[in-house]
Amino acid sequence: MCWPITEETGEEIEFPDKRALETIEQDMVCEAITEALKRVSASDRQLIEWHYGEEALTIREIAARLGVCKSVAHKRLLRALARLRREYEGTDGVSMVNNGDEGEDKAEG
């Protein structure tokens, strides 16, 4: 990821306002993820959007939409996330943060 640098020295810009820096970093990560999403297949993108998008479907709900069992839907989502991660890391060399909830059924504990 390309962090803000000074044109004169090429060094990273220091931000006295940490919240401003955090906002910039979040925007950069969001942009990188959006670009990575464009490079995965439409079916992968659909699975990811169903689970993490506005609908926030559970694995069970995704399985019902796909007409498959819950374990198959779960495996497909995990594979889609792995492909998204490869696309994301392949472009900027930064690892995605694993918050521990990927692929979990949100409706169940």
Backbone bond lengths (Angstrom), bond angles and torsions (degrees), N, CA, C in turn:
res aa  C-N    CA-C-N  psi(-1)  N-CA   C-N-CA  omega(-1)  CA-C   N-CA-C  phi
1 M - - - 1.439 - - 1.523 108.14 -
2 C 1.293 117.38 143.27 1.450 121.99 -177.53 1.531 109.56 -95.90
3 W 1.314 115.47 110.11 1.466 120.76 -179.51 1.514 109.48 -84.26
4 P 1.321 118.23 153.77 1.464 120.93 178.72 1.536 110.63 -59.16
5 I 1.341 114.91 128.22 1.459 120.18 179.74 1.526 109.76 -128.78
6 T 1.329 115.84 159.36 1.455 119.58 176.27 1.517 108.58 -78.18
7 E 1.311 116.69 142.94 1.462 120.47 -179.77 1.521 111.25 -70.61
8 E 1.336 117.09 -32.00 1.460 120.66 -177.46 1.518 112.79 -69.81
9 T 1.334 116.86 -49.90 1.463 120.33 -172.90 1.514 113.72 -105.41
10 G 1.308 117.13 -19.61 1.451 120.29 -176.51 1.516 113.35 78.24
11 E 1.331 116.93 8.76 1.464 121.08 179.76 1.522 110.06 -88.60
12 E 1.337 114.61 155.32 1.465 119.81 178.08 1.523 110.39 -60.52
13 I 1.320 114.94 142.28 1.449 120.88 176.74 1.526 108.29 -79.76
14 E 1.325 115.61 132.13 1.460 119.23 176.59 1.525 108.29 -90.92
15 F 1.336 114.77 134.79 1.449 120.78 -178.16 1.519 109.45 -108.51
16 P 1.333 117.19 120.24 1.461 118.79 176.32 1.528 111.60 -68.96
17 D 1.321 116.49 -27.17 1.457 121.83 179.37 1.524 108.45 -95.68
18 K 1.332 116.74 100.75 1.470 121.80 -176.43 1.529 111.74 -62.46
19 R 1.326 117.47 -33.09 1.468 119.61 179.80 1.521 110.97 -67.03
20 A 1.318 116.53 -36.08 1.465 119.79 177.01 1.525 110.14 -64.57
21 L 1.318 116.81 -42.29 1.460 121.14 177.94 1.526 110.85 -63.38
22 E 1.326 117.16 -43.35 1.462 120.72 178.78 1.527 110.72 -61.19
23 T 1.315 116.96 -39.74 1.464 121.00 178.90 1.524 110.51 -64.56
24 I 1.316 116.50 -43.12 1.462 120.55 178.37 1.522 110.15 -62.99
25 E 1.323 116.97 -44.60 1.463 120.75 179.42 1.530 111.08 -61.71
26 Q 1.328 117.10 -43.94 1.465 120.97 179.00 1.522 110.57 -62.12
27 D 1.326 116.96 -42.21 1.461 120.79 178.91 1.530 110.91 -62.50
28 M 1.328 116.82 -39.30 1.457 120.84 -179.90 1.531 111.02 -67.38
29 V 1.313 116.51 -41.07 1.461 120.32 178.25 1.526 109.96 -65.84
30 C 1.322 117.32 -44.38 1.466 120.85 178.85 1.526 110.94 -59.58
31 E 1.310 116.33 -42.39 1.460 120.43 179.08 1.531 110.77 -64.07
32 A 1.318 117.16 -42.26 1.467 120.88 179.48 1.531 110.96 -65.15
33 I 1.323 117.31 -40.24 1.465 120.62 178.49 1.526 110.20 -66.99
34 T 1.321 117.11 -41.19 1.461 121.21 178.16 1.527 110.38 -60.06
35 E 1.322 116.39 -42.52 1.468 120.20 178.40 1.524 110.68 -66.24
36 A 1.322 117.82 -40.51 1.466 121.27 178.22 1.527 110.64 -64.30
37 L 1.326 116.88 -38.81 1.471 120.42 177.90 1.525 111.65 -60.88
38 K 1.312 117.03 -32.78 1.464 120.57 179.44 1.526 111.71 -67.89
39 R 1.338 116.14 -23.13 1.459 120.17 -176.18 1.530 113.91 -94.35
40 V 1.320 118.69 -10.39 1.466 119.18 176.02 1.524 108.78 -87.15
41 S 1.325 116.67 166.04 1.459 120.35 -178.04 1.529 111.06 -64.87
42 A 1.310 114.88 159.98 1.465 120.18 178.90 1.520 111.14 -60.96
43 S 1.332 117.19 -38.01 1.469 119.40 -179.80 1.532 111.24 -68.33
44 D 1.339 117.27 -39.16 1.461 119.97 175.81 1.523 110.70 -63.30
45 R 1.317 115.06 -45.26 1.468 120.25 -179.62 1.521 110.64 -61.02
46 Q 1.341 116.56 -40.76 1.463 120.51 179.71 1.527 111.26 -62.21
47 L 1.333 116.87 -46.47 1.465 120.35 178.96 1.522 111.46 -58.60
48 I 1.321 115.84 -46.00 1.459 121.14 -178.44 1.526 110.22 -64.71
49 E 1.315 116.80 -43.25 1.465 120.04 179.61 1.520 111.52 -66.15
50 W 1.334 117.30 -39.57 1.459 118.96 177.46 1.524 111.50 -59.73
51 H 1.321 116.75 -43.12 1.466 119.89 -174.26 1.530 113.10 -81.89
52 Y 1.325 117.07 -40.28 1.464 120.43 -174.35 1.521 113.78 -106.93
53 G 1.317 117.58 -6.43 1.457 121.10 -178.68 1.518 112.41 -83.57
54 E 1.309 115.14 -160.99 1.465 120.82 -176.14 1.518 113.13 -61.43
55 E 1.338 116.80 -34.66 1.461 119.20 -179.68 1.522 111.97 -70.43
56 A 1.322 117.22 -31.76 1.469 123.42 -179.92 1.532 111.63 47.46
57 L 1.332 114.91 53.31 1.458 119.67 -178.72 1.522 111.23 -68.72
58 T 1.306 115.95 146.86 1.464 121.02 174.01 1.527 108.33 -77.54
59 I 1.309 115.80 167.37 1.461 120.24 176.20 1.533 109.46 -59.82
60 R 1.307 116.47 -40.37 1.470 120.56 179.24 1.533 110.51 -60.73
61 E 1.327 117.62 -43.24 1.464 121.14 179.74 1.529 111.36 -66.67
62 I 1.332 116.43 -38.96 1.467 120.27 176.79 1.522 109.69 -63.84
63 A 1.323 116.62 -43.34 1.472 120.94 178.80 1.523 110.55 -58.29
64 A 1.320 116.65 -42.42 1.460 120.54 179.53 1.528 110.79 -63.67
65 R 1.323 117.42 -41.36 1.469 120.24 179.04 1.526 111.52 -64.93
66 L 1.327 115.41 -36.91 1.463 120.04 -178.50 1.530 112.52 -82.96
67 G 1.327 116.67 -16.73 1.457 120.28 -176.93 1.519 112.53 73.23
68 V 1.345 115.85 33.09 1.464 121.34 179.42 1.520 108.72 -127.26
69 C 1.332 116.39 170.46 1.463 118.95 177.47 1.537 109.94 -76.02
70 K 1.308 114.83 163.97 1.462 121.80 -175.74 1.531 111.84 -58.66
71 S 1.334 117.66 -41.24 1.466 119.76 -177.47 1.528 111.61 -66.38
72 V 1.319 117.48 -35.10 1.466 120.67 177.62 1.530 109.90 -67.54
73 A 1.316 116.84 -44.27 1.470 120.59 178.52 1.529 110.19 -61.17
74 H 1.323 116.64 -41.34 1.460 121.51 179.75 1.529 110.68 -62.35
75 K 1.331 117.00 -45.78 1.463 120.95 179.28 1.515 111.20 -63.06
76 R 1.323 116.63 -41.27 1.468 119.76 179.07 1.519 111.47 -63.08
77 L 1.330 116.29 -41.64 1.462 119.59 178.74 1.523 110.71 -64.67
78 L 1.320 117.66 -43.86 1.471 120.44 179.01 1.521 111.28 -61.38
79 R 1.328 116.54 -40.62 1.469 119.63 178.42 1.531 111.01 -66.72
80 A 1.329 116.48 -39.34 1.470 120.42 177.76 1.529 110.32 -63.07
81 L 1.329 116.54 -41.14 1.463 120.30 178.23 1.519 111.46 -65.75
82 A 1.319 117.05 -37.49 1.469 120.57 178.20 1.531 110.28 -64.25
83 R 1.333 116.10 -41.56 1.470 119.03 178.20 1.527 110.72 -66.74
84 L 1.331 117.15 -39.37 1.462 120.43 176.85 1.531 109.96 -62.24
85 R 1.309 116.80 -43.56 1.470 121.13 179.36 1.524 110.62 -59.80
86 R 1.334 116.96 -43.34 1.474 119.96 178.91 1.524 110.93 -62.50
87 E 1.322 116.93 -41.77 1.467 120.30 177.89 1.525 110.93 -63.07
88 Y 1.318 115.99 -44.02 1.466 121.52 -179.01 1.524 110.39 -64.25
89 E 1.315 117.07 -49.61 1.459 120.58 -177.36 1.514 111.63 -70.65
90 G 1.321 117.01 -29.35 1.453 120.49 -178.74 1.512 113.63 -69.43
91 T 1.307 117.27 -22.18 1.458 119.46 -176.97 1.515 113.36 -93.49
92 D 1.328 117.56 -32.17 1.456 117.58 -175.25 1.522 114.19 -130.86
93 G 1.323 117.43 -1.46 1.446 120.60 175.44 1.510 116.20 72.36
94 V 1.312 117.70 10.75 1.456 121.19 -179.13 1.516 108.75 -105.38
95 S 1.321 117.13 133.72 1.460 120.60 179.22 1.517 110.00 -75.67
96 M 1.331 114.48 142.04 1.455 119.31 174.05 1.516 108.18 -74.03
97 V 1.297 116.36 146.83 1.455 121.36 178.06 1.507 108.65 -77.72
98 N 1.323 117.14 128.99 1.456 121.86 176.65 1.514 106.93 -95.74
99 N 1.331 115.55 109.58 1.458 119.17 -177.63 1.516 112.53 -88.21
100 G 1.350 116.75 8.15 1.452 120.23 173.75 1.504 115.69 82.94
101 D 1.343 118.29 -1.47 1.457 117.36 -177.13 1.514 112.82 -113.69
102 E 1.326 118.14 4.39 1.450 117.36 -176.81 1.515 110.72 -65.78
103 G 1.298 113.12 132.82 1.445 120.21 177.27 1.517 114.98 81.34
104 E 1.312 118.83 -5.56 1.450 119.67 179.74 1.518 109.71 -78.08
105 D 1.282 115.38 150.91 1.452 121.35 176.99 1.528 107.27 -77.35
106 K 1.316 117.17 112.02 1.462 121.36 -174.39 1.512 113.65 -65.04
107 A 1.311 117.16 -25.51 1.462 119.59 -178.43 1.531 112.25 -81.73
108 E 1.313 114.33 -18.11 1.456 118.24 -177.78 1.519 109.18 -113.07
109 G 1.299 116.78 139.39 1.432 128.43 -178.93 1.422 119.78 -26.46
